Amino acid sequence: MNSNQFIWSDRFKIGVDIIDREHRKLFSIMNKLLAYNEEDAKQKWAYQEGIKYFKEHAMKHFAEEEVYMASIGYIGYETHRRIHDNFRKTTLPEVERELQQTDYSPDSIRHFLGVCAGWLIGHILTEDRAIAGKATSKWEGILPEEHQVTMKRIIIQLLQDMFHLNARVISENYGGEEFGKGIYYRLAYGTKNNERSEIFLVFEEKLLTTTLGQVMGIQSVKLDAMMMNVMRYTAQQFVKRIQLQFPSAEMSEVKEENLLTYPLFQKAFEKNNPQCSLLFDTGEGYFAYCAMAPHLLKETVGPSIKEENAMSEIKKYLESQGESNKKRILVVDDSLVMQKAMKDLLDQDYNVALANSGVAAIRSMTLDPPDLVLLDYEMPVCDGRQVLEMIRAEEGLADTPVIFLTSRVDKESIQNVISLKPTGYLPKSMKQEEIKENIDSFFRKKSILVVDDSLVMQKAMKDLLDKDYRVTIANSGVAAIRSMTLDRPDLVLLDYEMPVCDGRQVLEMIRAEEGLADTPVIFLTSRVDKESIQNVIALKPAGYLPKSMKQEEIKENIDSFFQKKMK
């Protein structure tokens, strides 16, 4: 994981010392788990101990909170205790089992932290604040326990019958937390009495590509319009089969359907209390089923899908999902005028995020790392130099490219930051089209991923190549695969001698992955013996360079490789 952090603030306080104190402690433990370096040799042990510590404190907190609720005669005590029981008896054991079954894979770690952190924050902001009268419980109208059991059984059986998936319940109180890359589908039903009900189906994208791909006889890691249409009709059949299991329920027809972005889903979910909200691990990805019966919505939650516009709306939705493939730029400036100017200038071609201070920048980078930071120098509290120092000091952020875009272009200011090696330094006095051209030019650079466990070699290659290429670093085979999955490079420079997975094994993994197999790989290594070369020659690397070469010769070889590719 990267160094994401959850920031404690006053909005999490409910005004009861014993509860607020434990909430802060749980935040602290989650932050320690988030900060662990998953490439560390002790990573598995660290997660095991951290999770054990988290569980112990969560159980202690639940017990203390339940005693407090009973002592004040809290009317929602039974519902609140039931939510605690579901988390400690179902959610925690299931996500922990996934960790163990996958030997603490990156996906399972992400699932664990996403589910637990999302549950904790949502629970504090609604259920715990409701104890002090500062909020309303979201689960007041939830189905009785016997109906919940029936619903779980039906959905698990349907997932088996329709998709051959062996699903397990992760949570009976899914609060709309984000897990992985999700597809959010809403169905609104109406009855003859004009009553309205809503069903939200949430699919982890890989679940759809796997299950629908098998049904359609295709292999793909990316959703297309055909798959999305199959998903729509399959989802409607899925909900209809659930309705058939409840003879007492009045059958209703679909009045509206929508594909939602996560913010729109979150907004719609938070407006209404669910009667049933279940989260499942299917073995192929996460799936959530949420049923609500609110009054007619006062605000639309997204474009309604009808037969005449289905294809265009699906295309728009897939394009909007593809927005995540745009490069992300974080603009850090305390001037609202400058923020707006940069957003207007860049928003068409990039995903632009804004931060008005150094602290806001670090928080934004932690939760969603950008591909480039545009940083002002003159800001209150922390100036640009201090912000850049903080970025360079954080392991998960240190390699982020930073270009100064500032009014300060005097010699002293430039010298103050030059040792921190910013990617560039642009004056705000430049014409906007020139600023845009400089940023476009930065992203047009070829990208090189350097995979080496030696910090000295990582620094040497970054210093050598950073001027002409976008250089990212990975210190292990696993880190390399993760980096390539998020942002496929134009070239990989791969060391042979690394712990856990050596260079040959890393190259085998790359060649075995459909989406990565064609990535050019050049070995840059101390191992130039005949046996090592023979071990990888069958895998057809793009080249094999000894580290003993002069740096200028290494650079010439890399430049030559890209020149040949252009011909």
HUTAUR-V372849 format. One record per residue. N is the residue number from 0. RES is the residue in one letter. PSI is psi in radians with two decimals (* if undefined). D_CENTER is the distance of its C-alpha to the mean C-alpha in Angstrom with 1 decimal. Layout:
N;RES;PSI;D_CENTER
N;RES;PSI;D_CENTER
This chain:
0;M;2.74;10.4
1;N;-2.98;10.7
2;S;0.61;12.9
3;N;2.52;10.8
4;Q;2.52;13.5
5;F;2.14;14.4
6;I;2.12;17.5
7;W;2.35;20.4
8;S;2.99;22.5
9;D;-0.43;25.6
10;R;-0.30;23.9
11;F;-0.18;23.0
12;K;2.40;26.7
13;I;-0.11;28.9
14;G;0.20;32.1
15;V;1.95;32.8
16;D;-0.84;33.0
17;I;-0.56;32.5
18;I;-0.80;29.3
19;D;-0.68;27.9
20;R;-0.77;28.6
21;E;-0.60;26.8
22;H;-0.77;23.7
23;R;-0.69;23.6
24;K;-0.74;24.1
25;L;-0.67;21.2
26;F;-0.79;18.9
27;S;-0.73;20.5
28;I;-0.75;19.9
29;M;-0.69;16.2
30;N;-0.64;16.0
31;K;-0.70;18.1
32;L;-0.73;15.9
33;L;-0.51;12.8
34;A;-0.23;15.3
35;Y;2.46;16.6
36;N;1.95;16.6
37;E;-0.06;15.8
38;E;-0.15;18.3
39;D;2.45;21.0
40;A;-0.45;23.7
41;K;0.23;23.7
42;Q;-0.82;20.0
43;K;-0.81;20.9
44;W;-0.72;23.6
45;A;-0.76;21.7
46;Y;-0.74;19.0
47;Q;-0.82;22.0
48;E;-0.69;23.9
49;G;-0.72;21.1
50;I;-0.70;20.2
51;K;-0.78;24.0
52;Y;-0.73;24.4
53;F;-0.81;21.7
54;K;-0.79;23.5
55;E;-0.78;26.8
56;H;-0.63;26.0
57;A;-0.77;24.3
58;M;-0.72;27.5
59;K;-0.76;29.8
60;H;-0.79;28.1
61;F;-0.79;28.4
62;A;-0.80;32.0
63;E;-0.69;32.9
64;E;-0.68;31.2
65;E;-0.65;33.1
66;V;-0.74;36.3
67;Y;-0.79;35.9
68;M;-0.74;35.2
69;A;-0.65;38.3
70;S;-0.48;40.4
71;I;0.05;39.8
72;G;0.67;40.3
73;Y;2.19;36.8
74;I;-0.48;37.2
75;G;0.36;33.6
76;Y;-0.88;34.0
77;E;-0.76;34.1
78;T;-0.75;30.9
79;H;-0.74;29.1
80;R;-0.66;30.4
81;R;-0.67;29.3
82;I;-0.76;25.7
83;H;-0.81;26.0
84;D;-0.72;27.6
85;N;-0.70;25.0
86;F;-0.78;22.3
87;R;-0.51;24.6
88;K;-0.38;26.2
89;T;-1.04;23.6
90;T;-0.96;19.9
91;L;-0.88;20.2
92;P;-0.63;22.5
93;E;-0.80;20.4
94;V;-0.52;17.0
95;E;-0.63;19.3
96;R;-0.67;21.1
97;E;-0.71;18.1
98;L;-0.83;17.6
99;Q;-0.72;21.3
100;Q;-0.56;21.5
101;T;0.15;18.9
102;D;0.77;20.3
103;Y;0.88;17.1
104;S;2.77;15.0
105;P;-0.69;11.5
106;D;-0.77;10.3
107;S;-0.61;12.6
108;I;-0.76;11.8
109;R;-0.74;8.1
110;H;-0.82;9.8
111;F;-0.90;12.5
112;L;-0.66;10.9
113;G;-0.80;8.7
114;V;-0.85;12.0
115;C;-0.80;14.3
116;A;-0.75;12.9
117;G;-0.74;12.4
118;W;-0.82;15.8
119;L;-0.84;17.4
120;I;-0.80;16.6
121;G;-0.69;17.5
122;H;-0.73;20.6
123;I;-0.81;21.8
124;L;-0.35;21.6
125;T;-1.24;23.5
126;E;-0.79;25.4
127;D;-0.65;26.3
128;R;-0.46;27.2
129;A;-0.51;29.3
130;I;-0.69;31.5
131;A;0.16;32.6
132;G;0.32;33.1
133;K;-0.02;30.3
134;A;3.03;28.3
135;T;2.35;28.9
136;S;2.38;27.6
137;K;-0.24;25.2
138;W;0.46;26.7
139;E;-0.59;30.4
140;G;0.39;30.9
141;I;2.64;29.1
142;L;2.58;31.1
143;P;2.72;33.6
144;E;-0.68;32.6
145;E;-0.59;34.8
146;H;-0.64;33.2
147;Q;-0.78;29.7
148;V;-0.75;31.0
149;T;-0.77;32.4
150;M;-0.78;29.3
151;K;-0.81;27.2
152;R;-0.75;29.9
153;I;-0.82;30.2
154;I;-0.75;26.5
155;I;-0.73;26.3
156;Q;-0.70;29.6
157;L;-0.72;28.5
158;L;-0.60;25.4
159;Q;-0.84;27.9
160;D;-0.75;30.5
161;M;-0.55;28.5
162;F;0.03;25.9
163;H;0.71;27.3
164;L;2.36;24.2
165;N;1.57;24.9
166;A;2.67;22.6
167;R;2.52;22.4
168;V;2.21;21.8
169;I;-0.69;18.9
170;S;2.44;19.8
171;E;-0.02;22.7
172;N;0.98;21.2
173;Y;2.14;17.8
174;G;0.33;17.0
175;G;0.28;14.5
176;E;2.60;11.4
177;E;2.29;8.1
178;F;2.10;7.3
179;G;-2.80;5.6
180;K;1.99;6.9
181;G;2.68;9.8
182;I;2.19;13.4
183;Y;2.01;15.2
184;Y;2.24;19.0
185;R;2.35;21.8
186;L;2.20;25.4
187;A;2.21;28.1
188;Y;2.60;31.4
189;G;2.63;34.8
190;T;3.06;38.0
191;K;-0.31;41.7
192;N;0.23;41.7
193;N;0.43;39.0
194;E;2.61;36.6
195;R;2.36;32.9
196;S;2.72;30.2
197;E;2.48;26.5
198;I;2.27;24.3
199;F;2.20;20.5
200;L;2.20;19.0
201;V;2.18;15.3
202;F;2.29;14.4
203;E;2.33;11.5
204;E;-0.69;12.3
205;K;-0.44;13.5
206;L;-0.75;15.9
207;L;-0.79;17.5
208;T;-0.60;18.0
209;T;-0.95;19.5
210;T;-0.84;21.7
211;L;-0.59;22.8
212;G;-0.72;23.2
213;Q;-0.75;25.6
214;V;-0.72;27.5
215;M;-0.11;27.9
216;G;0.55;28.7
217;I;2.71;26.2
218;Q;2.11;23.5
219;S;2.55;20.5
220;V;0.14;16.8
221;K;2.36;16.5
222;L;2.52;17.7
223;D;3.14;20.9
224;A;-0.66;23.2
225;M;-0.79;25.3
226;M;-0.71;22.6
227;M;-0.65;21.4
228;N;-0.72;25.1
229;V;-0.73;25.5
230;M;-0.78;22.6
231;R;-0.90;24.3
232;Y;-0.61;27.6
233;T;-0.72;26.4
234;A;-0.70;24.5
235;Q;-0.69;27.7
236;Q;-0.66;29.8
237;F;-0.83;27.5
238;V;-0.68;27.9
239;K;-0.68;31.6
240;R;-0.54;32.2
241;I;-0.75;30.8
242;Q;-0.63;33.1
243;L;-0.36;36.0
244;Q;-0.10;35.6
245;F;1.42;36.6
246;P;-0.50;40.1
247;S;-0.31;40.6
248;A;2.35;37.8
249;E;2.20;39.0
250;M;2.41;37.6
251;S;2.91;36.0
252;E;2.74;34.9
253;V;2.15;31.8
254;K;-0.47;32.4
255;E;2.55;29.1
256;E;2.57;25.8
257;N;2.56;22.7
258;L;2.17;19.4
259;L;2.59;17.1
260;T;2.89;14.1
261;Y;-0.77;11.8
262;P;-0.68;13.8
263;L;-0.71;16.9
264;F;-0.80;16.1
265;Q;-0.75;15.4
266;K;-0.79;18.7
267;A;-0.68;20.6
268;F;-0.74;19.5
269;E;-0.37;20.4
270;K;-0.43;23.8
271;N;2.56;25.1
272;N;2.20;25.7
273;P;2.53;24.8
274;Q;-0.37;27.7
275;C;2.25;25.4
276;S;1.72;21.7
277;L;2.43;20.8
278;L;2.29;17.7
279;F;2.58;18.4
280;D;2.01;17.3
281;T;-0.11;19.2
282;G;-0.38;19.0
283;E;0.01;17.3
284;G;2.94;14.2
285;Y;2.64;13.8
286;F;2.37;16.1
287;A;2.49;17.1
288;Y;2.08;20.6
289;C;2.21;21.5
290;A;2.28;25.1
291;M;2.66;26.6
292;A;1.07;30.0
293;P;3.01;30.1
294;H;2.97;32.7
295;L;2.35;32.3
296;L;2.44;29.4
297;K;-0.44;30.8
298;E;2.45;27.9
299;T;2.56;26.5
300;V;-0.04;22.9
301;G;2.97;22.7
302;P;2.36;25.2
303;S;2.35;27.2
304;I;2.16;27.3
305;K;2.95;30.9
306;E;-0.69;32.7
307;E;-0.33;33.8
308;N;0.15;30.5
309;A;-0.84;28.1
310;M;-0.71;27.7
311;S;-0.66;27.2
312;E;-0.67;24.6
313;I;-0.73;22.6
314;K;-0.78;22.9
315;K;-0.72;21.8
316;Y;-0.79;18.7
317;L;-0.65;17.7
318;E;-0.70;18.5
319;S;-0.63;16.4
320;Q;-0.58;13.4
321;G;-0.22;14.5
322;E;-0.50;14.3
323;S;-0.30;10.8
324;N;-0.22;13.0
325;K;2.58;15.0
326;K;2.50;15.1
327;R;2.22;13.8
328;I;2.28;16.7
329;L;2.08;16.9
330;V;2.09;20.5
331;V;1.88;21.9
332;D;2.38;25.3
333;D;-0.04;27.2
334;S;2.09;29.1
335;L;-0.58;28.0
336;V;-0.78;30.3
337;M;-0.68;28.5
338;Q;-0.83;25.1
339;K;-0.71;26.3
340;A;-0.76;28.2
341;M;-0.66;25.2
342;K;-0.78;23.0
343;D;-0.66;25.9
344;L;-0.66;26.5
345;L;-0.27;23.1
346;D;-0.48;21.3
347;Q;-0.63;22.7
348;D;-0.22;21.4
349;Y;2.75;18.2
350;N;2.02;15.4
351;V;2.15;17.1
352;A;2.69;15.9
353;L;2.50;18.7
354;A;2.41;19.6
355;N;0.15;23.2
356;S;2.94;23.5
357;G;-0.75;22.6
358;V;-0.76;21.0
359;A;-0.62;18.9
360;A;-0.81;17.9
361;I;-0.73;16.8
362;R;-0.78;14.8
363;S;-0.76;13.0
364;M;-0.59;12.5
365;T;-0.77;11.2
366;L;-0.52;8.4
367;D;1.52;7.7
368;P;2.25;10.0
369;P;2.89;12.6
370;D;-0.32;14.8
371;L;2.48;17.8
372;V;2.25;19.1
373;L;2.03;22.4
374;L;2.21;24.1
375;D;2.70;27.3
376;Y;-0.81;29.8
377;E;1.79;31.7
378;M;2.64;29.7
379;P;2.77;30.8
380;V;-1.23;30.0
381;C;2.13;28.1
382;D;3.11;29.3
383;G;-0.67;27.5
384;R;-0.77;28.9
385;Q;-0.67;27.7
386;V;-0.77;24.1
387;L;-0.66;24.2
388;E;-0.74;25.6
389;M;-0.73;22.8
390;I;-0.80;20.2
391;R;-0.39;22.3
392;A;-0.26;22.8
393;E;2.15;19.2
394;E;-0.73;18.3
395;G;-0.20;14.6
396;L;-0.26;15.7
397;A;-0.58;19.2
398;D;0.02;18.9
399;T;2.21;17.4
400;P;2.35;20.2
401;V;2.16;22.0
402;I;2.18;24.8
403;F;2.24;27.2
404;L;1.73;28.2
405;T;2.80;31.0
406;S;-0.33;34.6
407;R;1.78;35.4
408;V;0.32;36.7
409;D;2.75;39.6
410;K;-0.71;40.3
411;E;-0.76;39.6
412;S;-0.77;36.1
413;I;-0.74;35.2
414;Q;-0.53;36.8
415;N;-0.46;34.8
416;V;-0.17;31.5
417;I;-0.57;32.7
418;S;-0.36;32.4
419;L;-0.01;28.7
420;K;1.12;28.5
421;P;2.76;26.6
422;T;-0.47;25.8
423;G;3.06;28.3
424;Y;1.79;30.4
425;L;2.36;31.1
426;P;2.47;33.6
427;K;-0.31;32.9
428;S;-0.19;36.4
429;M;2.67;35.4
430;K;2.59;35.5
431;Q;-0.67;32.2
432;E;-0.50;32.5
433;E;-0.68;33.0
434;I;-0.82;29.8
435;K;-0.72;27.9
436;E;-0.70;29.7
437;N;-0.71;28.8
438;I;-0.77;25.1
439;D;-0.73;25.4
440;S;-0.68;27.5
441;F;-0.78;24.8
442;F;-0.30;22.3
443;R;-0.27;25.2
444;K;2.50;25.6
445;K;2.55;25.1
446;S;2.38;22.2
447;I;2.28;23.1
448;L;2.07;21.1
449;V;2.09;23.4
450;V;1.86;23.1
451;D;2.39;25.4
452;D;-0.05;25.6
453;S;2.10;28.2
454;L;-0.61;27.2
455;V;-0.78;30.5
456;M;-0.68;29.8
457;Q;-0.83;26.3
458;K;-0.73;27.9
459;A;-0.77;30.9
460;M;-0.65;28.9
461;K;-0.77;26.7
462;D;-0.66;30.0
463;L;-0.67;31.7
464;L;-0.28;29.2
465;D;-0.47;27.2
466;K;-0.68;29.8
467;D;-0.20;29.8
468;Y;2.79;26.3
469;R;1.98;22.7
470;V;2.23;22.3
471;T;2.79;19.3
472;I;2.48;19.9
473;A;2.39;19.0
474;N;0.16;21.3
475;S;2.98;21.1
476;G;-0.74;20.8
477;V;-0.77;17.5
478;A;-0.63;16.0
479;A;-0.81;17.6
480;I;-0.73;16.2
481;R;-0.77;12.6
482;S;-0.73;13.5
483;M;-0.57;15.3
484;T;-0.70;12.7
485;L;-0.63;10.5
486;D;1.67;13.7
487;R;2.17;16.9
488;P;2.89;19.8
489;D;-0.36;23.3
490;L;2.50;24.8
491;V;2.22;24.1
492;L;2.02;26.5
493;L;2.21;26.7
494;D;2.70;28.7
495;Y;-0.82;30.6
496;E;1.76;31.1
497;M;2.64;27.9
498;P;2.78;27.5
499;V;-1.23;26.0
500;C;2.13;25.6
501;D;3.11;28.2
502;G;-0.67;28.0
503;R;-0.78;29.7
504;Q;-0.67;27.1
505;V;-0.76;24.2
506;L;-0.66;26.0
507;E;-0.73;26.7
508;M;-0.73;23.0
509;I;-0.79;22.3
510;R;-0.42;25.3
511;A;-0.27;24.3
512;E;2.15;21.0
513;E;-0.74;21.8
514;G;-0.17;19.2
515;L;-0.25;20.2
516;A;-0.58;23.9
517;D;0.02;25.4
518;T;2.20;23.9
519;P;2.36;26.9
520;V;2.18;27.2
521;I;2.21;30.0
522;F;2.26;30.9
523;L;1.74;31.7
524;T;2.79;33.3
525;S;-0.33;36.3
526;R;1.80;37.0
527;V;0.29;39.5
528;D;2.76;41.7
529;K;-0.73;42.8
530;E;-0.78;41.2
531;S;-0.75;37.7
532;I;-0.75;38.1
533;Q;-0.58;39.4
534;N;-0.49;36.5
535;V;-0.22;34.1
536;I;-0.54;36.5
537;A;-0.40;36.0
538;L;-0.02;32.3
539;K;1.10;33.5
540;P;2.82;31.6
541;A;-0.26;32.1
542;G;3.06;34.1
543;Y;1.81;35.0
544;L;2.34;35.8
545;P;2.48;37.3
546;K;-0.31;36.0
547;S;-0.21;39.7
548;M;2.67;39.9
549;K;2.57;40.3
550;Q;-0.67;37.2
551;E;-0.53;38.8
552;E;-0.67;39.4
553;I;-0.80;35.8
554;K;-0.74;34.8
555;E;-0.71;37.5
556;N;-0.71;36.3
557;I;-0.76;32.8
558;D;-0.75;34.2
559;S;-0.68;36.6
560;F;-0.81;33.8
561;F;-0.57;32.1
562;Q;-0.70;35.5
563;K;-0.66;36.4
564;K;-0.50;33.2
565;M;-0.30;34.2
566;K;*;37.6
